[in-house]
Amino acid sequence: MQVDDARELLGFSSDSHPTPSQIKAAYRRKAWESHPDRFPAHEKSHAESKFKSISEAYSCLQAAAKQERGNFVAA
């Protein structure tokens, strides 16, 4: 997943640089909204797919934020 896509999926603008705490808060909010257990049986497969995408976006942004912090400190 591309970082810009991940930002958009979690509700950030494509040119923003959210902090790890902002990423975590956005992830929790989106994960709660799309958790498969909150949907009826006929909508679970779609909810599972969206939930997995949100989890992937969170991992992608966390890695990008960690890399940015590492590059910032090293420079």
mmCIF file of the N, C-alpha and C atoms, coordinates in Angstrom:
data_MODEL
# 
_entry.id   MODEL 
# 
loop_
_atom_site.group_PDB 
_atom_site.id 
_atom_site.type_symbol 
_atom_site.label_atom_id 
_atom_site.label_alt_id 
_atom_site.label_comp_id 
_atom_site.label_asym_id 
_atom_site.label_entity_id 
_atom_site.label_seq_id 
_atom_site.pdbx_PDB_ins_code 
_atom_site.Cartn_x 
_atom_site.Cartn_y 
_atom_site.Cartn_z 
_atom_site.occupancy 
_atom_site.B_iso_or_equiv 
_atom_site.pdbx_formal_charge 
_atom_site.auth_seq_id 
_atom_site.auth_comp_id 
_atom_site.auth_asym_id 
_atom_site.auth_atom_id 
_atom_site.pdbx_PDB_model_num 
ATOM 1   N N  . MET A 1 1  ? 0.849   -1.173  0.000  1.00 0.00 ? 1  MET A N  1 
ATOM 2   C CA . MET A 1 1  ? 0.000   0.000   0.000  1.00 0.00 ? 1  MET A CA 1 
ATOM 3   C C  . MET A 1 1  ? 0.899   1.242   0.000  1.00 0.00 ? 1  MET A C  1 
ATOM 4   N N  . GLN A 1 2  ? 0.524   2.214   -0.786 1.00 0.00 ? 2  GLN A N  1 
ATOM 5   C CA . GLN A 1 2  ? 1.247   3.474   -0.868 1.00 0.00 ? 2  GLN A CA 1 
ATOM 6   C C  . GLN A 1 2  ? 0.904   4.341   0.351  1.00 0.00 ? 2  GLN A C  1 
ATOM 7   N N  . VAL A 1 3  ? 1.846   5.144   0.785  1.00 0.00 ? 3  VAL A N  1 
ATOM 8   C CA . VAL A 1 3  ? 1.654   5.992   1.958  1.00 0.00 ? 3  VAL A CA 1 
ATOM 9   C C  . VAL A 1 3  ? 0.503   6.974   1.733  1.00 0.00 ? 3  VAL A C  1 
ATOM 10  N N  . ASP A 1 4  ? 0.399   7.549   0.539  1.00 0.00 ? 4  ASP A N  1 
ATOM 11  C CA . ASP A 1 4  ? -0.693  8.492   0.264  1.00 0.00 ? 4  ASP A CA 1 
ATOM 12  C C  . ASP A 1 4  ? -2.055  7.816   0.369  1.00 0.00 ? 4  ASP A C  1 
ATOM 13  N N  . ASP A 1 5  ? -2.147  6.589   -0.144 1.00 0.00 ? 5  ASP A N  1 
ATOM 14  C CA . ASP A 1 5  ? -3.403  5.835   -0.053 1.00 0.00 ? 5  ASP A CA 1 
ATOM 15  C C  . ASP A 1 5  ? -3.738  5.527   1.403  1.00 0.00 ? 5  ASP A C  1 
ATOM 16  N N  . ALA A 1 6  ? -2.717  5.183   2.171  1.00 0.00 ? 6  ALA A N  1 
ATOM 17  C CA . ALA A 1 6  ? -2.915  4.867   3.582  1.00 0.00 ? 6  ALA A CA 1 
ATOM 18  C C  . ALA A 1 6  ? -3.408  6.095   4.344  1.00 0.00 ? 6  ALA A C  1 
ATOM 19  N N  . ARG A 1 7  ? -2.797  7.247   4.068  1.00 0.00 ? 7  ARG A N  1 
ATOM 20  C CA . ARG A 1 7  ? -3.237  8.483   4.726  1.00 0.00 ? 7  ARG A CA 1 
ATOM 21  C C  . ARG A 1 7  ? -4.701  8.766   4.419  1.00 0.00 ? 7  ARG A C  1 
ATOM 22  N N  . GLU A 1 8  ? -5.054  8.642   3.152  1.00 0.00 ? 8  GLU A N  1 
ATOM 23  C CA . GLU A 1 8  ? -6.430  8.925   2.738  1.00 0.00 ? 8  GLU A CA 1 
ATOM 24  C C  . GLU A 1 8  ? -7.408  7.952   3.389  1.00 0.00 ? 8  GLU A C  1 
ATOM 25  N N  . LEU A 1 9  ? -7.043  6.687   3.458  1.00 0.00 ? 9  LEU A N  1 
ATOM 26  C CA . LEU A 1 9  ? -7.920  5.675   4.039  1.00 0.00 ? 9  LEU A CA 1 
ATOM 27  C C  . LEU A 1 9  ? -8.176  5.947   5.523  1.00 0.00 ? 9  LEU A C  1 
ATOM 28  N N  . LEU A 1 10 ? -7.183  6.470   6.210  1.00 0.00 ? 10 LEU A N  1 
ATOM 29  C CA . LEU A 1 10 ? -7.358  6.772   7.631  1.00 0.00 ? 10 LEU A CA 1 
ATOM 30  C C  . LEU A 1 10 ? -7.886  8.184   7.871  1.00 0.00 ? 10 LEU A C  1 
ATOM 31  N N  . GLY A 1 11 ? -8.153  8.923   6.794  1.00 0.00 ? 11 GLY A N  1 
ATOM 32  C CA . GLY A 1 11 ? -8.809  10.215  6.930  1.00 0.00 ? 11 GLY A CA 1 
ATOM 33  C C  . GLY A 1 11 ? -7.895  11.426  6.960  1.00 0.00 ? 11 GLY A C  1 
ATOM 34  N N  . PHE A 1 12 ? -6.645  11.252  6.571  1.00 0.00 ? 12 PHE A N  1 
ATOM 35  C CA . PHE A 1 12 ? -5.711  12.371  6.517  1.00 0.00 ? 12 PHE A CA 1 
ATOM 36  C C  . PHE A 1 12 ? -5.604  12.861  5.075  1.00 0.00 ? 12 PHE A C  1 
ATOM 37  N N  . SER A 1 13 ? -5.198  14.120  4.909  1.00 0.00 ? 13 SER A N  1 
ATOM 38  C CA . SER A 1 13 ? -4.968  14.608  3.557  1.00 0.00 ? 13 SER A CA 1 
ATOM 39  C C  . SER A 1 13 ? -3.658  14.011  3.038  1.00 0.00 ? 13 SER A C  1 
ATOM 40  N N  . SER A 1 14 ? -3.516  13.954  1.733  1.00 0.00 ? 14 SER A N  1 
ATOM 41  C CA . SER A 1 14 ? -2.355  13.295  1.140  1.00 0.00 ? 14 SER A CA 1 
ATOM 42  C C  . SER A 1 14 ? -1.048  14.028  1.409  1.00 0.00 ? 14 SER A C  1 
ATOM 43  N N  . ASP A 1 15 ? -1.127  15.313  1.739  1.00 0.00 ? 15 ASP A N  1 
ATOM 44  C CA . ASP A 1 15 ? 0.108   16.070  2.006  1.00 0.00 ? 15 ASP A CA 1 
ATOM 45  C C  . ASP A 1 15 ? 0.388   16.258  3.499  1.00 0.00 ? 15 ASP A C  1 
ATOM 46  N N  . SER A 1 16 ? -0.396  15.592  4.348  1.00 0.00 ? 16 SER A N  1 
ATOM 47  C CA . SER A 1 16 ? -0.190  15.729  5.792  1.00 0.00 ? 16 SER A CA 1 
ATOM 48  C C  . SER A 1 16 ? 0.894   14.771  6.281  1.00 0.00 ? 16 SER A C  1 
ATOM 49  N N  . HIS A 1 17 ? 1.411   15.056  7.452  1.00 0.00 ? 17 HIS A N  1 
ATOM 50  C CA . HIS A 1 17 ? 2.405   14.212  8.102  1.00 0.00 ? 17 HIS A CA 1 
ATOM 51  C C  . HIS A 1 17 ? 1.947   13.977  9.539  1.00 0.00 ? 17 HIS A C  1 
ATOM 52  N N  . PRO A 1 18 ? 1.000   13.036  9.726  1.00 0.00 ? 18 PRO A N  1 
ATOM 53  C CA . PRO A 1 18 ? 0.447   12.823  11.062 1.00 0.00 ? 18 PRO A CA 1 
ATOM 54  C C  . PRO A 1 18 ? 1.483   12.218  12.015 1.00 0.00 ? 18 PRO A C  1 
ATOM 55  N N  . THR A 1 19 ? 1.311   12.545  13.278 1.00 0.00 ? 19 THR A N  1 
ATOM 56  C CA . THR A 1 19 ? 2.179   11.992  14.314 1.00 0.00 ? 19 THR A CA 1 
ATOM 57  C C  . THR A 1 19 ? 1.734   10.562  14.618 1.00 0.00 ? 19 THR A C  1 
ATOM 58  N N  . PRO A 1 20 ? 2.586   9.783   15.251 1.00 0.00 ? 20 PRO A N  1 
ATOM 59  C CA . PRO A 1 20 ? 2.181   8.416   15.610 1.00 0.00 ? 20 PRO A CA 1 
ATOM 60  C C  . PRO A 1 20 ? 0.906   8.370   16.455 1.00 0.00 ? 20 PRO A C  1 
ATOM 61  N N  . SER A 1 21 ? 0.722   9.325   17.352 1.00 0.00 ? 21 SER A N  1 
ATOM 62  C CA . SER A 1 21 ? -0.496  9.319   18.169 1.00 0.00 ? 21 SER A CA 1 
ATOM 63  C C  . SER A 1 21 ? -1.735  9.653   17.331 1.00 0.00 ? 21 SER A C  1 
ATOM 64  N N  . GLN A 1 22 ? -1.586  10.535  16.341 1.00 0.00 ? 22 GLN A N  1 
ATOM 65  C CA . GLN A 1 22 ? -2.708  10.840  15.443 1.00 0.00 ? 22 GLN A CA 1 
ATOM 66  C C  . GLN A 1 22 ? -3.040  9.630   14.581 1.00 0.00 ? 22 GLN A C  1 
ATOM 67  N N  . ILE A 1 23 ? -2.018  8.922   14.132 1.00 0.00 ? 23 ILE A N  1 
ATOM 68  C CA . ILE A 1 23 ? -2.226  7.722   13.321 1.00 0.00 ? 23 ILE A CA 1 
ATOM 69  C C  . ILE A 1 23 ? -2.973  6.680   14.132 1.00 0.00 ? 23 ILE A C  1 
ATOM 70  N N  . LYS A 1 24 ? -2.547  6.485   15.367 1.00 0.00 ? 24 LYS A N  1 
ATOM 71  C CA . LYS A 1 24 ? -3.167  5.487   16.229 1.00 0.00 ? 24 LYS A CA 1 
ATOM 72  C C  . LYS A 1 24 ? -4.633  5.825   16.506 1.00 0.00 ? 24 LYS A C  1 
ATOM 73  N N  . ALA A 1 25 ? -4.909  7.097   16.785 1.00 0.00 ? 25 ALA A N  1 
ATOM 74  C CA . ALA A 1 25 ? -6.279  7.523   17.057 1.00 0.00 ? 25 ALA A CA 1 
ATOM 75  C C  . ALA A 1 25 ? -7.168  7.330   15.828 1.00 0.00 ? 25 ALA A C  1 
ATOM 76  N N  . ALA A 1 26 ? -6.652  7.691   14.663 1.00 0.00 ? 26 ALA A N  1 
ATOM 77  C CA . ALA A 1 26 ? -7.425  7.521   13.426 1.00 0.00 ? 26 ALA A CA 1 
ATOM 78  C C  . ALA A 1 26 ? -7.672  6.042   13.144 1.00 0.00 ? 26 ALA A C  1 
ATOM 79  N N  . TYR A 1 27 ? -6.650  5.220   13.373 1.00 0.00 ? 27 TYR A N  1 
ATOM 80  C CA . TYR A 1 27 ? -6.795  3.775   13.172 1.00 0.00 ? 27 TYR A CA 1 
ATOM 81  C C  . TYR A 1 27 ? -7.873  3.208   14.093 1.00 0.00 ? 27 TYR A C  1 
ATOM 82  N N  . ARG A 1 28 ? -7.831  3.555   15.347 1.00 0.00 ? 28 ARG A N  1 
ATOM 83  C CA . ARG A 1 28 ? -8.824  3.032   16.295 1.00 0.00 ? 28 ARG A CA 1 
ATOM 84  C C  . ARG A 1 28 ? -10.240 3.433   15.909 1.00 0.00 ? 28 ARG A C  1 
ATOM 85  N N  . ARG A 1 29 ? -10.393 4.683   15.494 1.00 0.00 ? 29 ARG A N  1 
ATOM 86  C CA . ARG A 1 29 ? -11.720 5.172   15.087 1.00 0.00 ? 29 ARG A CA 1 
ATOM 87  C C  . ARG A 1 29 ? -12.230 4.407   13.856 1.00 0.00 ? 29 ARG A C  1 
ATOM 88  N N  . LYS A 1 30 ? -11.372 4.290   12.837 1.00 0.00 ? 30 LYS A N  1 
ATOM 89  C CA . LYS A 1 30 ? -11.776 3.605   11.610 1.00 0.00 ? 30 LYS A CA 1 
ATOM 90  C C  . LYS A 1 30 ? -11.982 2.110   11.849 1.00 0.00 ? 30 LYS A C  1 
ATOM 91  N N  . ALA A 1 31 ? -11.132 1.503   12.673 1.00 0.00 ? 31 ALA A N  1 
ATOM 92  C CA . ALA A 1 31 ? -11.273 0.073   12.963 1.00 0.00 ? 31 ALA A CA 1 
ATOM 93  C C  . ALA A 1 31 ? -12.588 -0.191  13.692 1.00 0.00 ? 31 ALA A C  1 
ATOM 94  N N  . TRP A 1 32 ? -12.951 0.683   14.603 1.00 0.00 ? 32 TRP A N  1 
ATOM 95  C CA . TRP A 1 32 ? -14.210 0.533   15.323 1.00 0.00 ? 32 TRP A CA 1 
ATOM 96  C C  . TRP A 1 32 ? -15.396 0.650   14.357 1.00 0.00 ? 32 TRP A C  1 
ATOM 97  N N  . GLU A 1 33 ? -15.344 1.614   13.461 1.00 0.00 ? 33 GLU A N  1 
ATOM 98  C CA . GLU A 1 33 ? -16.436 1.834   12.510 1.00 0.00 ? 33 GLU A CA 1 
ATOM 99  C C  . GLU A 1 33 ? -16.620 0.661   11.558 1.00 0.00 ? 33 GLU A C  1 
ATOM 100 N N  . SER A 1 34 ? -15.520 -0.015  11.215 1.00 0.00 ? 34 SER A N  1 
ATOM 101 C CA . SER A 1 34 ? -15.606 -1.056  10.194 1.00 0.00 ? 34 SER A CA 1 
ATOM 102 C C  . SER A 1 34 ? -15.401 -2.464  10.729 1.00 0.00 ? 34 SER A C  1 
ATOM 103 N N  . HIS A 1 35 ? -15.383 -2.641  12.046 1.00 0.00 ? 35 HIS A N  1 
ATOM 104 C CA . HIS A 1 35 ? -15.126 -3.977  12.602 1.00 0.00 ? 35 HIS A CA 1 
ATOM 105 C C  . HIS A 1 35 ? -16.222 -4.947  12.154 1.00 0.00 ? 35 HIS A C  1 
ATOM 106 N N  . PRO A 1 36 ? -15.829 -6.114  11.633 1.00 0.00 ? 36 PRO A N  1 
ATOM 107 C CA . PRO A 1 36 ? -16.799 -7.078  11.097 1.00 0.00 ? 36 PRO A CA 1 
ATOM 108 C C  . PRO A 1 36 ? -17.851 -7.538  12.099 1.00 0.00 ? 36 PRO A C  1 
ATOM 109 N N  . ASP A 1 37 ? -17.531 -7.561  13.376 1.00 0.00 ? 37 ASP A N  1 
ATOM 110 C CA . ASP A 1 37 ? -18.500 -8.009  14.377 1.00 0.00 ? 37 ASP A CA 1 
ATOM 111 C C  . ASP A 1 37 ? -19.658 -7.034  14.546 1.00 0.00 ? 37 ASP A C  1 
ATOM 112 N N  . ARG A 1 38 ? -19.538 -5.839  14.027 1.00 0.00 ? 38 ARG A N  1 
ATOM 113 C CA . ARG A 1 38 ? -20.598 -4.838  14.144 1.00 0.00 ? 38 ARG A CA 1 
ATOM 114 C C  . ARG A 1 38 ? -21.604 -4.919  12.993 1.00 0.00 ? 38 ARG A C  1 
ATOM 115 N N  . PHE A 1 39 ? -21.373 -5.794  12.029 1.00 0.00 ? 39 PHE A N  1 
ATOM 116 C CA . PHE A 1 39 ? -22.215 -5.870  10.841 1.00 0.00 ? 39 PHE A CA 1 
ATOM 117 C C  . PHE A 1 39 ? -22.994 -7.180  10.791 1.00 0.00 ? 39 PHE A C  1 
ATOM 118 N N  . PRO A 1 40 ? -24.147 -7.173  10.138 1.00 0.00 ? 40 PRO A N  1 
ATOM 119 C CA . PRO A 1 40 ? -24.906 -8.417  9.959  1.00 0.00 ? 40 PRO A CA 1 
ATOM 120 C C  . PRO A 1 40 ? -24.142 -9.386  9.048  1.00 0.00 ? 40 PRO A C  1 
ATOM 121 N N  . ALA A 1 41 ? -24.528 -10.624 9.090  1.00 0.00 ? 41 ALA A N  1 
ATOM 122 C CA . ALA A 1 41 ? -23.814 -11.693 8.382  1.00 0.00 ? 41 ALA A CA 1 
ATOM 123 C C  . ALA A 1 41 ? -23.630 -11.403 6.895  1.00 0.00 ? 41 ALA A C  1 
ATOM 124 N N  . HIS A 1 42 ? -24.641 -10.840 6.240  1.00 0.00 ? 42 HIS A N  1 
ATOM 125 C CA . HIS A 1 42 ? -24.536 -10.614 4.795  1.00 0.00 ? 42 HIS A CA 1 
ATOM 126 C C  . HIS A 1 42 ? -23.579 -9.467  4.436  1.00 0.00 ? 42 HIS A C  1 
ATOM 127 N N  . GLU A 1 43 ? -23.150 -8.673  5.396  1.00 0.00 ? 43 GLU A N  1 
ATOM 128 C CA . GLU A 1 43 ? -22.218 -7.572  5.134  1.00 0.00 ? 43 GLU A CA 1 
ATOM 129 C C  . GLU A 1 43 ? -20.824 -7.828  5.700  1.00 0.00 ? 43 GLU A C  1 
ATOM 130 N N  . LYS A 1 44 ? -20.631 -8.966  6.365  1.00 0.00 ? 44 LYS A N  1 
ATOM 131 C CA . LYS A 1 44 ? -19.358 -9.243  7.034  1.00 0.00 ? 44 LYS A CA 1 
ATOM 132 C C  . LYS A 1 44 ? -18.173 -9.320  6.082  1.00 0.00 ? 44 LYS A C  1 
ATOM 133 N N  . SER A 1 45 ? -18.344 -9.923  4.916  1.00 0.00 ? 45 SER A N  1 
ATOM 134 C CA . SER A 1 45 ? -17.201 -10.070 4.009  1.00 0.00 ? 45 SER A CA 1 
ATOM 135 C C  . SER A 1 45 ? -16.679 -8.702  3.551  1.00 0.00 ? 45 SER A C  1 
ATOM 136 N N  . HIS A 1 46 ? -17.585 -7.788  3.265  1.00 0.00 ? 46 HIS A N  1 
ATOM 137 C CA . HIS A 1 46 ? -17.169 -6.438  2.875  1.00 0.00 ? 46 HIS A CA 1 
ATOM 138 C C  . HIS A 1 46 ? -16.487 -5.735  4.056  1.00 0.00 ? 46 HIS A C  1 
ATOM 139 N N  . ALA A 1 47 ? -17.050 -5.886  5.244  1.00 0.00 ? 47 ALA A N  1 
ATOM 140 C CA . ALA A 1 47 ? -16.474 -5.261  6.437  1.00 0.00 ? 47 ALA A CA 1 
ATOM 141 C C  . ALA A 1 47 ? -15.096 -5.839  6.738  1.00 0.00 ? 47 ALA A C  1 
ATOM 142 N N  . GLU A 1 48 ? -14.924 -7.141  6.561  1.00 0.00 ? 48 GLU A N  1 
ATOM 143 C CA . GLU A 1 48 ? -13.621 -7.771  6.796  1.00 0.00 ? 48 GLU A CA 1 
ATOM 144 C C  . GLU A 1 48 ? -12.577 -7.222  5.838  1.00 0.00 ? 48 GLU A C  1 
ATOM 145 N N  . SER A 1 49 ? -12.958 -7.059  4.590  1.00 0.00 ? 49 SER A N  1 
ATOM 146 C CA . SER A 1 49 ? -12.045 -6.517  3.587  1.00 0.00 ? 49 SER A CA 1 
ATOM 147 C C  . SER A 1 49 ? -11.623 -5.096  3.949  1.00 0.00 ? 49 SER A C  1 
ATOM 148 N N  . LYS A 1 50 ? -12.572 -4.275  4.333  1.00 0.00 ? 50 LYS A N  1 
ATOM 149 C CA . LYS A 1 50 ? -12.271 -2.894  4.705  1.00 0.00 ? 50 LYS A CA 1 
ATOM 150 C C  . LYS A 1 50 ? -11.426 -2.859  5.977  1.00 0.00 ? 50 LYS A C  1 
ATOM 151 N N  . PHE A 1 51 ? -11.734 -3.717  6.926  1.00 0.00 ? 51 PHE A N  1 
ATOM 152 C CA . PHE A 1 51 ? -10.984 -3.784  8.181  1.00 0.00 ? 51 PHE A CA 1 
ATOM 153 C C  . PHE A 1 51 ? -9.521  -4.155  7.913  1.00 0.00 ? 51 PHE A C  1 
ATOM 154 N N  . LYS A 1 52 ? -9.300  -5.099  7.022  1.00 0.00 ? 52 LYS A N  1 
ATOM 155 C CA . LYS A 1 52 ? -7.937  -5.501  6.662  1.00 0.00 ? 52 LYS A CA 1 
ATOM 156 C C  . LYS A 1 52 ? -7.197  -4.351  5.978  1.00 0.00 ? 52 LYS A C  1 
ATOM 157 N N  . SER A 1 53 ? -7.882  -3.620  5.124  1.00 0.00 ? 53 SER A N  1 
ATOM 158 C CA . SER A 1 53 ? -7.267  -2.469  4.458  1.00 0.00 ? 53 SER A CA 1 
ATOM 159 C C  . SER A 1 53 ? -6.879  -1.401  5.467  1.00 0.00 ? 53 SER A C  1 
ATOM 160 N N  . ILE A 1 54 ? -7.718  -1.172  6.439  1.00 0.00 ? 54 ILE A N  1 
ATOM 161 C CA . ILE A 1 54 ? -7.429  -0.180  7.474  1.00 0.00 ? 54 ILE A CA 1 
ATOM 162 C C  . ILE A 1 54 ? -6.229  -0.621  8.307  1.00 0.00 ? 54 ILE A C  1 
ATOM 163 N N  . SER A 1 55 ? -6.157  -1.897  8.619  1.00 0.00 ? 55 SER A N  1 
ATOM 164 C CA . SER A 1 55 ? -5.015  -2.421  9.373  1.00 0.00 ? 55 SER A CA 1 
ATOM 165 C C  . SER A 1 55 ? -3.723  -2.285  8.575  1.00 0.00 ? 55 SER A C  1 
ATOM 166 N N  . GLU A 1 56 ? -3.798  -2.548  7.287  1.00 0.00 ? 56 GLU A N  1 
ATOM 167 C CA . GLU A 1 56 ? -2.627  -2.393  6.421  1.00 0.00 ? 56 GLU A CA 1 
ATOM 168 C C  . GLU A 1 56 ? -2.204  -0.925  6.337  1.00 0.00 ? 56 GLU A C  1 
ATOM 169 N N  . ALA A 1 57 ? -3.177  -0.031  6.241  1.00 0.00 ? 57 ALA A N  1 
ATOM 170 C CA . ALA A 1 57 ? -2.878  1.399   6.194  1.00 0.00 ? 57 ALA A CA 1 
ATOM 171 C C  . ALA A 1 57 ? -2.194  1.848   7.483  1.00 0.00 ? 57 ALA A C  1 
ATOM 172 N N  . TYR A 1 58 ? -2.663  1.346   8.610  1.00 0.00 ? 58 TYR A N  1 
ATOM 173 C CA . TYR A 1 58 ? -2.062  1.684   9.897  1.00 0.00 ? 58 TYR A CA 1 
ATOM 174 C C  . TYR A 1 58 ? -0.604  1.229   9.940  1.00 0.00 ? 58 TYR A C  1 
ATOM 175 N N  . SER A 1 59 ? -0.359  0.006   9.533  1.00 0.00 ? 59 SER A N  1 
ATOM 176 C CA . SER A 1 59 ? 1.013   -0.518  9.526  1.00 0.00 ? 59 SER A CA 1 
ATOM 177 C C  . SER A 1 59 ? 1.913   0.300   8.602  1.00 0.00 ? 59 SER A C  1 
ATOM 178 N N  . CYS A 1 60 ? 1.400   0.650   7.448  1.00 0.00 ? 60 CYS A N  1 
ATOM 179 C CA . CYS A 1 60 ? 2.150   1.429   6.471  1.00 0.00 ? 60 CYS A CA 1 
ATOM 180 C C  . CYS A 1 60 ? 2.513   2.799   7.027  1.00 0.00 ? 60 CYS A C  1 
ATOM 181 N N  . LEU A 1 61 ? 1.548   3.481   7.632  1.00 0.00 ? 61 LEU A N  1 
ATOM 182 C CA . LEU A 1 61 ? 1.809   4.819   8.165  1.00 0.00 ? 61 LEU A CA 1 
ATOM 183 C C  . LEU A 1 61 ? 2.713   4.776   9.391  1.00 0.00 ? 61 LEU A C  1 
ATOM 184 N N  . GLN A 1 62 ? 2.558   3.760   10.218 1.00 0.00 ? 62 GLN A N  1 
ATOM 185 C CA . GLN A 1 62 ? 3.437   3.624   11.381 1.00 0.00 ? 62 GLN A CA 1 
ATOM 186 C C  . GLN A 1 62 ? 4.879   3.433   10.922 1.00 0.00 ? 62 GLN A C  1 
ATOM 187 N N  . ALA A 1 63 ? 5.080   2.594   9.913  1.00 0.00 ? 63 ALA A N  1 
ATOM 188 C CA . ALA A 1 63 ? 6.430   2.361   9.384  1.00 0.00 ? 63 ALA A CA 1 
ATOM 189 C C  . ALA A 1 63 ? 6.994   3.639   8.768  1.00 0.00 ? 63 ALA A C  1 
ATOM 190 N N  . ALA A 1 64 ? 6.155   4.366   8.028  1.00 0.00 ? 64 ALA A N  1 
ATOM 191 C CA . ALA A 1 64 ? 6.610   5.617   7.403  1.00 0.00 ? 64 ALA A CA 1 
ATOM 192 C C  . ALA A 1 64 ? 6.967   6.654   8.462  1.00 0.00 ? 64 ALA A C  1 
ATOM 193 N N  . ALA A 1 65 ? 6.159   6.748   9.514  1.00 0.00 ? 65 ALA A N  1 
ATOM 194 C CA . ALA A 1 65 ? 6.435   7.705   10.587 1.00 0.00 ? 65 ALA A CA 1 
ATOM 195 C C  . ALA A 1 65 ? 7.723   7.333   11.316 1.00 0.00 ? 65 ALA A C  1 
ATOM 196 N N  . LYS A 1 66 ? 7.918   6.056   11.531 1.00 0.00 ? 66 LYS A N  1 
ATOM 197 C CA . LYS A 1 66 ? 9.136   5.594   12.198 1.00 0.00 ? 66 LYS A CA 1 
ATOM 198 C C  . LYS A 1 66 ? 10.359  5.897   11.338 1.00 0.00 ? 66 LYS A C  1 
ATOM 199 N N  . GLN A 1 67 ? 10.232  5.678   10.049 1.00 0.00 ? 67 GLN A N  1 
ATOM 200 C CA . GLN A 1 67 ? 11.337  5.953   9.127  1.00 0.00 ? 67 GLN A CA 1 
ATOM 201 C C  . GLN A 1 67 ? 11.632  7.457   9.085  1.00 0.00 ? 67 GLN A C  1 
ATOM 202 N N  . GLU A 1 68 ? 10.598  8.281   9.049  1.00 0.00 ? 68 GLU A N  1 
ATOM 203 C CA . GLU A 1 68 ? 10.795  9.728   9.037  1.00 0.00 ? 68 GLU A CA 1 
ATOM 204 C C  . GLU A 1 68 ? 11.489  10.196  10.307 1.00 0.00 ? 68 GLU A C  1 
ATOM 205 N N  . ARG A 1 69 ? 11.076  9.651   11.445 1.00 0.00 ? 69 ARG A N  1 
ATOM 206 C CA . ARG A 1 69 ? 11.726  10.032  12.705 1.00 0.00 ? 69 ARG A CA 1 
ATOM 207 C C  . ARG A 1 69 ? 13.182  9.599   12.691 1.00 0.00 ? 69 ARG A C  1 
ATOM 208 N N  . GLY A 1 70 ? 13.463  8.411   12.170 1.00 0.00 ? 70 GLY A N  1 
ATOM 209 C CA . GLY A 1 70 ? 14.828  7.922   12.096 1.00 0.00 ? 70 GLY A CA 1 
ATOM 210 C C  . GLY A 1 70 ? 15.686  8.760   11.180 1.00 0.00 ? 70 GLY A C  1 
ATOM 211 N N  . ASN A 1 71 ? 15.144  9.138   10.040 1.00 0.00 ? 71 ASN A N  1 
ATOM 212 C CA . ASN A 1 71 ? 15.881  9.982   9.099  1.00 0.00 ? 71 ASN A CA 1 
ATOM 213 C C  . ASN A 1 71 ? 16.078  11.385  9.658  1.00 0.00 ? 71 ASN A C  1 
ATOM 214 N N  . PHE A 1 72 ? 15.087  11.887  10.379 1.00 0.00 ? 72 PHE A N  1 
ATOM 215 C CA . PHE A 1 72 ? 15.177  13.228  10.937 1.00 0.00 ? 72 PHE A CA 1 
ATOM 216 C C  . PHE A 1 72 ? 16.272  13.296  12.002 1.00 0.00 ? 72 PHE A C  1 
ATOM 217 N N  . VAL A 1 73 ? 16.341  12.259  12.855 1.00 0.00 ? 73 VAL A N  1 
ATOM 218 C CA . VAL A 1 73 ? 17.333  12.230  13.918 1.00 0.00 ? 73 VAL A CA 1 
ATOM 219 C C  . VAL A 1 73 ? 18.734  12.065  13.337 1.00 0.00 ? 73 VAL A C  1 
ATOM 220 N N  . ALA A 1 74 ? 18.867  11.236  12.307 1.00 0.00 ? 74 ALA A N  1 
ATOM 221 C CA . ALA A 1 74 ? 20.173  10.951  11.728 1.00 0.00 ? 74 ALA A CA 1 
ATOM 222 C C  . ALA A 1 74 ? 20.729  12.132  10.934 1.00 0.00 ? 74 ALA A C  1 
ATOM 223 N N  . ALA A 1 75 ? 19.872  12.995  10.443 1.00 0.00 ? 75 ALA A N  1 
ATOM 224 C CA . ALA A 1 75 ? 20.339  14.091  9.572  1.00 0.00 ? 75 ALA A CA 1 
ATOM 225 C C  . ALA A 1 75 ? 21.035  15.187  10.309 1.00 0.00 ? 75 ALA A C  1 
# 
